[in-house]
Amino acid sequence: MLAAQSISYLFRSNEPNWSDAAQAVDAKYPVFEDSLTSNTIDMIRATFPGVEDELLAAHIDTIISLYQAVKKYDLLVTLKDYVKPNNLGKVADYIDYPGGLNSQEFWLLFWHASMIAGTVDGTNTAIDQTADEYPGENGWLTPADAFRHTAWNSLIAKKTGSHHTTVSAANAWAKSFTDAHENGDPEPENELDNPMDFHNNHEGRDYFTEVGYRQRVKWYWFFGWHYKYVVKGPSDSNMQSAVASKVDDGTIFTSIDDLDDLDGTLVWIVAF
């Protein structure tokens, strides 16, 4: 859902008019998070005057979808007003993501704005953990590269877990985003680069399948406190140690055909 903090994150920019425009759009709509605030409930009631709370609660998924569609349209109008079409590819100006975003990543996050904060957090944490495990080492095609991609996928699944009810759904989002990264970037010089990344991304999600879990949490809805499921995982430090251990058991590969026999093993192309 296009939540308040996600929208402000989405449109972070050096241009003040971008921030102002995003906040103006954001203020017109309810915020849907783990719990409904009294302000959100009041806004829903104002949109559907005379409709009883029981009926609103029964159809809340449809109501949320309606707000989502209208808000997306509003945001697209904002994009049209502030950005020339031939500049939409400069997506690094719109989302504060480390290293910038390719166009596939940008539009995926645009349409799934509630995932922005967790996806960025997971990415930053993976980068920090890689620097911690392999200080001063080249992070391209090496064991450090394998570590980063494996940690990246598992951490994205964990950090966006509050928006998912199952581990498989959290992994599906991590796959969607990291696939967009691999498919949307320019073709790498080394033909084994992308296969390596896809393989290690998959290993990261497989790892989170093993350690991620559902947890029932308490949240506030129309008629008081209720329960729902979210996805959790081990601590960041425990996940870092586990992925580092997987690197210890990893190996160099020299052809795409090698990957068929390396399921469950992290791979890289160049040793340190």
C-alpha positions in Angstrom: 0.0 0.0 0.0 1.2 3.5 -0.7 1.9 4.5 2.9 2.9 7.9 4.0 6.5 7.2 4.8 6.9 5.2 1.6 5.7 8.1 -0.6 8.0 10.6 1.0 10.9 8.1 0.6 9.9 7.5 -3.0 10.1 11.2 -4.0 13.2 12.2 -2.0 15.1 14.6 -4.3 17.2 17.7 -4.3 14.3 19.5 -5.9 12.0 21.0 -3.2 9.0 21.0 -5.6 9.2 17.2 -5.8 8.9 16.8 -2.0 6.1 19.4 -1.8 4.2 17.7 -4.6 4.6 14.2 -3.0 3.4 15.4 0.4 0.4 17.2 -1.2 -0.6 13.9 -2.9 0.0 11.9 0.3 -2.1 14.1 2.5 -5.2 13.4 0.6 -5.3 9.7 1.3 -5.6 7.4 4.4 -2.5 5.7 5.7 -2.7 1.9 5.8 -0.1 0.3 8.0 -0.1 -2.5 10.6 -3.0 -0.7 12.4 -5.6 1.8 11.2 -5.2 5.1 13.0 -8.3 7.0 14.1 -7.5 9.6 11.4 -7.5 6.9 8.7 -10.8 5.5 9.9 -12.3 9.0 9.9 -11.1 9.5 6.3 -12.6 6.2 5.2 -15.9 7.1 6.8 -15.8 10.5 5.1 -15.3 8.9 1.7 -18.3 6.6 2.3 -20.7 8.7 4.3 -23.6 6.8 5.8 -22.0 3.4 5.4 -21.9 1.4 8.7 -18.6 0.4 10.1 -19.4 -3.3 9.9 -19.9 -3.0 6.1 -16.7 -0.9 5.7 -14.7 -3.5 7.6 -16.2 -6.4 5.5 -15.1 -4.7 2.3 -11.9 -3.1 3.5 -9.7 -4.9 0.9 -11.8 -3.5 -1.9 -11.7 0.0 -0.3 -7.9 -0.2 0.0 -7.6 -1.2 -3.6 -9.7 1.8 -4.6 -7.5 4.2 -2.7 -4.4 2.5 -4.1 -5.6 2.9 -7.7 -6.6 6.6 -7.3 -3.4 7.5 -5.4 -1.3 5.9 -8.1 -3.1 7.9 -10.7 -2.5 11.0 -8.7 1.2 10.2 -8.5 1.5 9.6 -12.2 -0.1 13.0 -12.8 2.6 14.5 -10.5 5.3 12.7 -12.5 3.9 14.2 -15.7 3.8 17.7 -14.3 7.3 17.7 -12.9 9.4 15.4 -15.1 9.8 15.4 -18.9 9.1 12.0 -20.3 12.6 11.6 -21.7 14.0 12.1 -18.2 12.0 9.4 -16.5 14.9 7.0 -16.9 16.9 9.1 -14.4 15.3 7.2 -11.6 18.1 7.7 -9.1 16.7 11.2 -8.6 13.4 9.9 -7.2 14.3 7.1 -4.9 17.2 7.2 -2.5 18.6 3.8 -3.3 22.3 3.0 -3.0 24.0 3.2 -6.4 20.8 4.3 -8.1 18.1 2.2 -9.8 17.6 0.9 -13.3 14.2 1.6 -14.9 12.8 -1.9 -14.0 13.7 -1.5 -10.4 12.2 2.0 -10.2 8.8 1.1 -11.7 8.6 -2.0 -9.6 9.1 0.1 -6.4 6.8 2.8 -7.8 3.9 0.3 -8.0 4.8 -1.3 -4.7 5.7 1.7 -2.7 5.2 0.0 0.7 8.2 -2.2 -0.1 10.6 0.7 -0.6 11.8 1.2 3.0 12.4 -2.5 3.6 14.0 -3.1 0.3 16.4 -0.1 0.7 17.2 -1.2 4.3 17.9 -4.8 3.2 20.2 -3.5 0.4 22.1 -1.2 2.7 22.5 -3.9 5.3 23.9 -6.3 2.7 26.4 -3.8 1.5 27.5 -3.0 5.1 27.8 -6.7 6.0 29.9 -7.4 2.9 32.3 -4.5 3.8 32.5 -6.0 7.3 33.2 -9.5 6.2 35.6 -8.6 3.4 37.2 -5.2 4.1 39.1 -3.9 1.2 38.3 -6.8 -1.1 37.1 -6.5 -4.6 33.3 -7.2 -4.5 32.9 -8.2 -8.1 32.9 -11.8 -9.3 34.5 -12.8 -6.0 33.4 -14.6 -2.8 32.5 -11.1 -1.5 30.1 -10.8 -4.5 28.6 -14.2 -3.7 28.1 -13.1 0.0 26.5 -9.8 -1.0 23.9 -11.3 -3.3 23.0 -14.1 -0.9 22.7 -11.7 2.1 20.8 -9.2 -0.1 18.0 -11.6 -1.0 17.5 -13.0 2.5 17.6 -9.5 4.0 15.1 -8.0 1.6 12.7 -10.9 2.4 13.2 -10.2 6.1 13.1 -6.4 6.0 9.8 -6.3 4.0 8.3 -9.1 6.2 5.8 -6.8 7.9 4.0 -6.6 4.5 3.8 -10.4 4.0 1.9 -13.1 5.7 4.1 -16.0 4.5 7.8 -16.6 4.0 7.1 -17.6 0.4 5.5 -14.2 -0.3 8.4 -12.4 1.2 10.8 -14.4 -0.9 8.6 -13.7 -4.0 9.1 -10.0 -3.5 12.9 -10.4 -3.0 12.9 -12.4 -6.3 10.9 -9.8 -8.1 13.2 -7.0 -7.1 16.5 -8.7 -7.6 15.3 -10.1 -10.9 14.5 -6.6 -12.0 18.1 -5.6 -11.0 19.7 -8.4 -13.0 17.4 -8.0 -16.1 17.3 -4.2 -16.1 21.0 -3.5 -16.0 23.3 -3.5 -19.1 24.7 -6.7 -20.3 27.8 -7.5 -18.2 31.2 -8.0 -19.8 31.6 -11.5 -18.3 29.0 -13.9 -19.6 29.0 -15.8 -16.3 28.3 -12.7 -14.2 24.5 -12.8 -14.5 24.2 -16.6 -14.0 26.4 -16.3 -10.9 24.2 -13.5 -9.5 20.9 -15.3 -10.3 22.3 -18.5 -8.6 23.4 -16.7 -5.5 20.2 -14.7 -5.3 18.3 -18.0 -5.3 20.6 -19.4 -2.6 19.8 -16.3 -0.4 16.0 -16.9 -0.7 16.5 -20.7 -0.1 18.3 -19.8 3.1 15.5 -17.5 4.2 13.0 -20.3 3.5 14.9 -22.3 6.2 15.2 -19.5 8.8 12.2 -17.2 8.2 9.0 -17.8 10.1 5.5 -16.4 10.5 4.6 -14.5 13.7 1.1 -13.5 14.9 1.1 -9.9 15.9 -1.6 -7.7 17.5 -2.9 -4.7 15.5 -5.8 -2.2 15.6 -8.7 -2.4 13.2 -12.1 -0.8 13.0 -13.5 -2.5 16.1 -10.5 -2.8 18.3 -7.4 -5.0 18.6 -7.1 -8.0 16.3 -4.3 -10.3 15.1 -2.5 -10.9 11.8 0.6 -12.7 10.6 3.8 -11.1 9.5 7.2 -12.6 8.5 10.2 -12.5 10.8 13.8 -13.8 10.6 16.9 -14.2 12.8 18.9 -11.1 13.8 20.9 -9.4 11.1 24.2 -10.5 12.8 23.1 -14.2 12.9 22.1 -14.0 9.2 25.5 -12.5 8.4 27.3 -15.3 10.2 25.2 -17.9 8.4 25.8 -16.5 5.0 29.5 -16.2 5.7 29.6 -19.9 6.6 28.0 -20.6 3.3 30.7 -18.7 1.5 33.3 -20.9 3.3 31.6 -23.9 1.6 31.3 -22.2 -1.8 33.3 -22.7 -4.9 34.6 -21.3 -8.2 32.6 -22.2 -11.3 33.8 -22.0 -14.9 30.7 -22.6 -17.0 26.9 -22.3 -16.8 26.6 -26.1 -17.0 28.5 -26.3 -13.7 25.6 -24.6 -11.9 23.3 -27.6 -12.5 25.3 -29.5 -10.0 25.9 -26.7 -7.5 22.4 -26.3 -6.1 22.8 -25.3 -2.4 26.3 -24.0 -3.0 27.4 -20.4 -3.4 29.5 -19.7 -6.4 32.0 -17.1 -7.8 34.2 -16.7 -10.8 37.4 -15.1 -9.4 39.2 -16.0 -6.2 40.7 -13.2 -4.1 
